[in-house]
Amino acid sequence: MSTGRAGGGKRIHLAAHFPGVNSTTVWADPRSGSQIDFSSFEHLARTAERGLFDFFFLAEGLRLREHAGRVHDLDVVGRPESITVLNALAAVTDRLGLAATVSATFNEPYELARRLASLDHLSAGRAAWNVVTSSDAFTGENFRRGGYLDRADRYTRAAEFLATARELWDSWTPDGAPLPFSHDGPQFRIGGGFTVPRSPQGHPVVIQAGDSPEGREFAASGADVVFTRHSTLEAGREFYADVKGRLARYGREPGDLKIMPGVTYVLGDTDADAQERAAEIRRQQVSPQNAILALEQIWGRDLSGYDPDGPLPDVDPDPDSTLVQGRVRVADPVAVARKWRALSEAKGLSIRQTVIESSGRQSFVGSPATVAAALEEFVVTDAADGFILVPHLTPGGLDDFVDRVVPLLQERGVFRTEYSGTTLRSHLGLPEPVWKGGTP
């Protein structure tokens, strides 16, 4: 574990997550804008680049999720497809990395590898792919194959998908000569000629999001960046040590994989002011209606007749419920319900208060100086290599961080004062992949 100041060694990596998914975004705030208009994407991306961030990150869903048969109010309604947006952003940014979330379950290696390689060329080496898997038949109905894959099969397909994409990216020599490719495996059997030359950074950067044992192993075997939920020091250090400890078996060094938890923040002129603002934001995020919806996602039952300011239901969750479609339910809803009841009874909390207390809260709250010091502590004590910031406002939620926290990080010597390279790999301190010569 590192104990010295980051100024003498480790630097903080920062990325910006475009908000709008689930209950993090406060749509009721008058400053909240569109998550569809290109101007919103451009605003956040330009802010991130002004702040010298490593990359801009887009989430994506393949089907509008439903709650009790209705489209969920807080879902990504009508958002344009990720790679299309990033290709447009490549024209209005110069250095910022551009990361798209794309499923390895309902796409094909040749088609996706070609789209990502095209983005990498159009952006002069700034593309990244956040590899995700999709788990449910509800989402699968949008695709020709339909159905779904079991968890183990999803990661098996994803691992071969990623390996196949890399074979395609290596099927042109570094000096620009195309070679035939052939892949014959359990998941894919393809061959021919790839149409896009090797990209400016060799391969697009690969990001992987997943905290399960399968996800950790998949990340250690082939990812460049891990997007994780662990945003406390203790949990972050455990995750960091576990995943970094898996790298050696794949012939990789600790620096070959960057661990970047998704985090939120609230700034104030003082710590007390920030805490007050954070509490108000949580109340906005968990409105009375949203509290009942959050409860229904755990219980799998229609709880619309319950008072958000009243006690939790005394009935147990329905483990076979289809009330919520397109969202992964917790593995053991009965255990979660038991935990929530214990919390509610111990503190005398209502439904809404219990949801506020139990659900995700702001990761970093305080004055700019307090937040800057906390971010540094995470990195120098090996709880993270950096952070993917998830603002609660679209599109201006990153502005105050760039204006007030980034200069303090620079003064502390833990964050860049200018971009030293042009590609995303250079920002992250990752080596260019060794060319493996097309067909293995």
C-alpha positions in Angstrom: 0.0 0.0 0.0 1.2 3.5 -0.9 1.5 5.9 2.1 3.4 8.8 0.7 1.9 11.9 -0.9 0.7 11.4 -4.5 2.8 14.4 -5.5 5.8 12.1 -5.3 4.3 9.4 -7.3 0.7 8.5 -8.1 -1.5 10.9 -9.9 -5.3 11.1 -9.9 -7.2 10.0 -13.0 -10.6 11.7 -13.6 -13.5 10.9 -16.0 -16.9 12.4 -16.4 -20.1 10.3 -16.5 -22.9 12.0 -18.4 -25.8 12.0 -15.9 -29.4 11.0 -16.6 -29.7 7.3 -15.5 -31.9 6.2 -12.6 -32.4 8.4 -9.5 -29.0 10.2 -9.3 -30.1 13.1 -11.6 -32.3 15.7 -10.1 -34.7 16.5 -12.9 -36.8 18.9 -10.8 -33.9 21.3 -10.4 -34.5 24.3 -12.7 -30.9 24.1 -13.9 -31.5 20.6 -15.2 -31.5 20.4 -19.0 -32.0 17.9 -21.8 -30.3 14.6 -22.0 -31.1 14.3 -25.7 -30.0 17.7 -27.2 -26.4 17.5 -28.5 -25.7 20.8 -26.7 -26.0 18.9 -23.4 -23.4 16.4 -24.4 -21.1 19.1 -25.8 -21.4 21.2 -22.6 -20.3 18.4 -20.3 -17.6 17.2 -22.7 -16.1 20.6 -23.1 -16.2 21.1 -19.3 -14.4 17.8 -18.8 -11.7 18.7 -21.3 -11.3 22.1 -19.8 -10.7 20.2 -16.5 -8.1 18.0 -18.2 -10.1 14.9 -17.5 -9.0 11.5 -19.0 -12.4 10.7 -20.7 -16.1 11.3 -21.1 -18.3 8.3 -20.3 -21.7 7.4 -21.7 -24.0 4.7 -20.2 -26.6 3.1 -22.4 -29.6 0.8 -22.1 -30.9 -1.5 -24.8 -34.5 -1.4 -23.7 -36.6 1.1 -21.8 -37.1 -0.4 -18.4 -40.6 -0.8 -17.0 -42.2 -0.5 -13.6 -45.6 -2.0 -13.2 -46.0 -2.1 -16.9 -45.0 1.6 -17.5 -41.8 3.1 -18.7 -39.8 4.1 -15.6 -39.8 7.8 -15.3 -36.1 8.0 -14.4 -34.8 5.9 -17.3 -32.8 7.0 -20.3 -35.8 7.9 -22.4 -34.9 8.7 -26.0 -31.2 9.2 -25.6 -29.2 8.8 -28.8 -27.0 5.8 -29.3 -23.6 6.1 -27.6 -21.1 5.7 -30.4 -23.0 8.1 -32.6 -22.9 10.8 -29.9 -19.2 10.2 -29.3 -18.4 10.5 -33.0 -20.1 13.9 -32.9 -18.1 14.9 -29.8 -14.9 13.9 -31.5 -15.4 17.0 -33.7 -15.8 19.5 -30.9 -13.0 18.2 -28.5 -9.3 17.7 -29.0 -7.9 15.5 -26.2 -10.7 14.1 -24.2 -11.2 10.4 -24.3 -14.6 9.1 -25.5 -16.0 6.0 -23.9 -19.1 4.2 -25.0 -21.0 1.5 -23.1 -21.9 -1.4 -25.5 -23.2 -4.8 -24.7 -21.2 -7.9 -25.7 -24.4 -10.0 -25.4 -26.5 -8.4 -28.2 -23.8 -7.3 -30.6 -21.3 -9.0 -33.0 -17.5 -8.7 -32.9 -16.9 -7.6 -36.5 -19.6 -4.9 -36.5 -18.7 -3.4 -33.1 -14.9 -3.6 -33.6 -15.4 -1.7 -36.8 -17.5 1.0 -35.2 -15.0 1.4 -32.3 -12.0 1.5 -34.6 -13.7 4.1 -36.7 -14.3 6.3 -33.6 -10.7 5.8 -32.7 -9.5 7.1 -36.0 -12.0 10.0 -36.1 -10.9 11.1 -32.7 -7.1 10.5 -33.3 -6.9 7.8 -30.7 -9.3 8.7 -28.0 -11.9 5.8 -28.1 -12.9 3.5 -25.3 -15.3 0.6 -25.0 -17.1 -0.1 -21.7 -17.8 -3.8 -22.1 -21.1 -4.9 -20.4 -23.2 -8.0 -20.5 -27.0 -8.1 -20.6 -28.9 -10.6 -18.5 -32.6 -10.7 -19.1 -35.1 -12.0 -21.7 -37.0 -8.7 -21.5 -34.1 -6.9 -23.1 -33.5 -9.8 -25.4 -36.9 -9.3 -27.0 -35.5 -6.3 -28.9 -33.1 -8.6 -30.7 -33.3 -11.4 -33.3 -31.9 -14.1 -31.0 -34.2 -13.1 -28.1 -33.8 -14.9 -24.8 -30.9 -14.4 -22.5 -27.7 -15.9 -21.3 -26.9 -17.3 -17.8 -24.4 -15.2 -15.9 -21.5 -17.6 -16.5 -22.3 -17.8 -20.2 -22.5 -14.0 -20.5 -18.9 -13.7 -19.3 -17.8 -16.6 -21.5 -19.3 -14.8 -24.5 -17.9 -11.5 -23.5 -14.4 -12.8 -23.0 -14.4 -14.4 -26.5 -16.0 -11.3 -27.9 -13.2 -9.1 -26.6 -10.5 -11.5 -27.7 -12.1 -11.6 -31.2 -12.3 -7.8 -31.4 -8.6 -7.5 -30.5 -7.8 -10.1 -33.3 -9.7 -7.8 -35.7 -7.8 -4.7 -34.5 -4.5 -6.6 -35.0 -5.4 -7.8 -38.5 -3.7 -4.7 -40.0 0.0 -4.3 -39.5 1.3 -1.2 -37.7 2.6 0.2 -41.0 -0.8 -0.2 -42.7 -0.9 -3.5 -44.4 -4.2 -5.5 -44.2 -4.0 -9.2 -43.3 -6.8 -11.9 -43.5 -8.3 -12.9 -40.2 -9.9 -16.1 -39.0 -11.6 -16.9 -35.7 -13.0 -20.3 -34.9 -14.3 -20.6 -31.3 -17.3 -21.7 -29.3 -19.1 -18.4 -29.6 -17.9 -17.0 -32.9 -16.8 -18.4 -36.2 -15.8 -15.6 -38.6 -13.2 -14.9 -41.2 -12.3 -12.5 -43.9 -10.8 -9.0 -44.1 -11.2 -6.2 -41.6 -11.9 -2.8 -43.3 -10.3 -0.4 -40.8 -6.5 0.0 -40.3 -4.9 -0.2 -36.9 -5.9 2.8 -34.9 -3.7 5.6 -33.5 -3.5 4.0 -30.1 -3.3 0.4 -31.3 -6.6 -0.7 -29.7 -9.4 1.4 -28.2 -9.2 1.4 -24.4 -11.3 -1.4 -22.8 -13.3 -0.5 -19.7 -15.2 -3.2 -17.6 -17.9 -2.6 -15.1 -18.6 -5.4 -12.7 -18.0 -6.3 -9.1 -18.9 -10.0 -9.1 -16.1 -12.6 -8.9 -16.6 -13.3 -12.6 -16.5 -9.6 -13.4 -13.3 -9.2 -11.4 -11.6 -12.0 -13.1 -12.7 -10.8 -16.5 -11.3 -7.3 -15.7 -8.0 -8.8 -14.6 -7.7 -10.8 -17.7 -8.2 -8.1 -20.3 -9.5 -4.7 -19.2 -7.6 -1.5 -19.1 -10.0 0.3 -16.7 -12.4 -1.0 -14.1 -15.5 1.0 -13.4 -16.6 0.0 -9.9 -19.2 0.9 -7.2 -16.8 0.8 -4.3 -16.6 4.4 -3.1 -15.6 4.0 0.6 -12.0 3.8 1.7 -12.3 0.3 3.2 -14.3 -1.2 0.4 -12.1 0.5 -2.2 -8.9 -0.9 -0.7 -10.3 -4.4 -0.5 -11.5 -4.3 -4.2 -8.2 -2.7 -5.3 -6.0 -5.3 -3.6 -8.2 -8.1 -4.9 -8.3 -7.1 -8.5 -4.7 -5.9 -8.8 -3.7 -9.2 -7.1 -5.3 -11.2 -10.0 -3.2 -9.5 -12.7 0.0 -11.5 -12.3 -1.6 -14.8 -13.4 -2.3 -13.1 -16.8 1.3 -11.7 -17.1 0.2 -8.2 -16.3 1.6 -5.5 -14.0 -0.4 -3.5 -11.5 -0.2 -0.3 -13.6 -1.7 -2.1 -16.6 -5.2 -1.8 -15.1 -6.7 1.4 -13.6 -9.4 1.2 -11.0 -11.9 4.1 -11.1 -15.0 4.0 -8.9 -18.1 5.9 -10.0 -18.6 8.6 -7.4 -20.8 11.6 -6.7 -19.9 14.8 -4.9 -21.4 17.9 -3.3 -19.5 21.1 -2.7 -20.2 24.0 -0.3 -18.3 27.0 0.9 -17.8 25.1 4.2 -18.2 21.5 5.1 -21.4 22.3 7.1 -22.8 24.1 4.0 -22.0 21.1 1.8 -23.6 18.7 4.2 -26.8 20.8 4.2 -26.8 20.9 0.4 -26.2 17.1 0.2 -29.2 16.4 2.5 -31.4 18.6 0.3 -30.2 16.8 -2.9 -30.9 13.4 -1.3 -34.5 14.6 -0.6 -34.8 15.7 -4.2 -33.5 12.4 -5.5 -35.8 10.4 -3.2 -39.1 12.1 -3.6 -42.2 10.5 -2.0 -43.0 8.9 -5.3 -39.4 7.7 -5.9 -39.3 6.2 -2.4 -42.3 3.9 -3.1 -40.7 3.0 -6.5 -37.4 2.1 -4.8 -39.3 0.0 -2.3 -41.2 -1.8 -5.0 -38.0 -2.7 -6.7 -36.9 -4.6 -3.6 -40.3 -6.0 -2.6 -41.5 -6.8 -6.1 -45.0 -5.9 -5.1 -47.4 -3.0 -5.8 -46.9 -0.8 -2.7 -48.7 2.3 -4.1 -51.2 2.2 -1.2 -48.4 2.7 1.3 -47.7 6.1 2.8 -44.1 7.2 2.1 -44.0 8.9 5.5 -45.3 5.7 7.2 -43.7 2.4 8.2 -42.2 -0.2 5.9 -44.5 -3.1 4.7 -44.8 -6.0 7.0 -45.1 -8.4 4.1 -42.0 -10.1 2.6 -40.7 -9.5 -0.9 -41.9 -11.6 -3.8 -38.8 -13.3 -5.2 -40.6 -14.3 -8.4 -42.0 -10.9 -9.2 -42.1 -9.4 -12.7 -43.2 -6.0 -11.5 -39.9 -4.5 -12.6 -38.6 -5.3 -16.1 -35.2 -4.7 -17.5 -33.5 -4.0 -14.2 -31.4 -6.6 -12.3 -33.0 -7.3 -8.9 -30.9 -7.8 -5.8 -29.8 -11.4 -5.3 -31.6 -11.8 -2.0 -34.5 -9.3 -1.6 -35.7 -10.9 1.6 -32.4 -10.3 3.3 -32.4 -6.7 2.0 -35.9 -6.2 3.4 -34.9 -7.6 6.7 -31.9 -5.2 6.9 -34.1 -2.2 6.0 -36.7 -3.1 8.6 -34.0 -3.4 11.3 -32.6 0.1 10.3 -36.1 1.6 10.2 -37.0 0.2 13.7 -33.7 1.1 15.2 -33.8 4.8 14.1 -37.6 5.2 13.8 -37.5 5.9 10.1 -40.3 6.2 7.6 -40.3 4.5 4.2 -38.8 7.6 2.5 -36.3 8.1 5.3 -35.2 4.5 5.1 -34.7 4.7 1.4 -32.7 7.9 1.8 -30.6 6.3 4.5 -30.1 3.0 2.7 -29.6 3.9 -0.9 -26.6 5.5 -2.5 -25.5 8.8 -1.2 -23.0 11.4 -2.2 -19.5 9.9 -2.0 -17.6 13.2 -1.3 -19.2 16.1 0.5 -17.4 19.2 1.8 -15.6 22.3 0.8 -13.4 22.2 -2.3 -10.4 21.7 0.0 -12.0 18.9 1.9 -13.0 17.1 -1.2 -9.6 17.5 -2.9 -7.9 16.0 0.2 -10.3 13.1 0.3 -9.8 12.3 -3.3 -6.0 12.3 -2.8 -6.3 10.0 0.2 -8.1 7.4 -1.8 -5.4 7.3 -4.5 -2.3 7.5 -2.3 -3.7 4.7 0.0 -4.6 2.4 -2.9 -8.3 2.6 -2.7 -8.5 3.8 -6.3 -6.4 5.0 -9.2 -9.0 7.7 -10.0 -12.7 8.5 -10.2 -15.5 8.6 -12.7 -17.6 11.6 -11.5 -21.4 11.3 -11.8 -22.9 14.7 -11.4 -26.5 15.1 -10.3 -27.3 17.8 -12.8 -27.4 17.7 -16.6 -25.4 19.2 -18.2 -23.8 21.7 -15.9 -23.2 19.4 -12.9 -19.4 19.2 -13.5 -18.8 22.9 -13.7 -18.2 23.6 -10.0 -15.8 20.7 -9.7 -13.7 21.8 -12.6 -13.7 25.4 -11.4 -13.1 24.8 -7.6 -11.6 21.4 -7.0 -9.3 20.7 -10.0 -7.1 23.8 -9.3 -6.6 22.5 -5.7 -5.6 19.1 -7.0 -3.1 20.7 -9.3 -1.7 22.8 -6.4 -1.3 19.6 -4.4 0.7 18.1 -7.3 -1.7 15.2 -7.8 -3.3 16.1 -11.1 -2.0 17.2 -14.5 -1.7 20.9 -15.4 -1.8 20.1 -19.1 -2.3 17.0 -21.4 1.1 15.4 -22.1 -0.1 13.2 -24.9 -2.9 13.0 -27.5 -4.4 9.6 -27.0 -6.5 8.2 -24.2 -3.9 5.6 -23.5 -1.3 8.3 -23.0 -3.7 10.1 -20.5 -4.1 6.9 -18.5 -0.5 6.0 -18.6 -1.2 2.7 -20.5 1.2 1.2 -23.0 0.1 0.7 -26.6 -0.9 -3.0 -27.1 1.8 -5.1 -28.7 0.8 -6.0 -32.2 0.1 -9.8 -32.4 -0.1 -10.1 -36.1 -3.7 -10.9 -37.1 -4.7 -14.5 -37.1 -3.3 -16.3 -34.0 
